[in-house]
């Protein structure tokens, strides 16, 4: 199959409102979790360290520190199990992937250049 036909088929599965965050932003991902016959919303908050792919196959990785241990989760951008993605804080990054955050310990593990501080001239 040609790429044009695949793009046409998957066009209705794309979700447009989730494309406004970028690498380095602090986000809160609201996930739908199904337990038995009930569903609930679980929040995973952290820093986006990478975005990969395109179209339906686009994913993003969120990293946070939980009990002193780094935890990373990979989410599909256009997944129906994601209720919404909230942006806690915007940042200014110089890289497309922030894998160097894995080597940081303690307070430095969550430290990125925030957008409002850079705009103020600091």
Order of alpha helices (4+ residues) and beta strands (2+ residues): alpha-beta-beta-beta-beta-beta-alpha
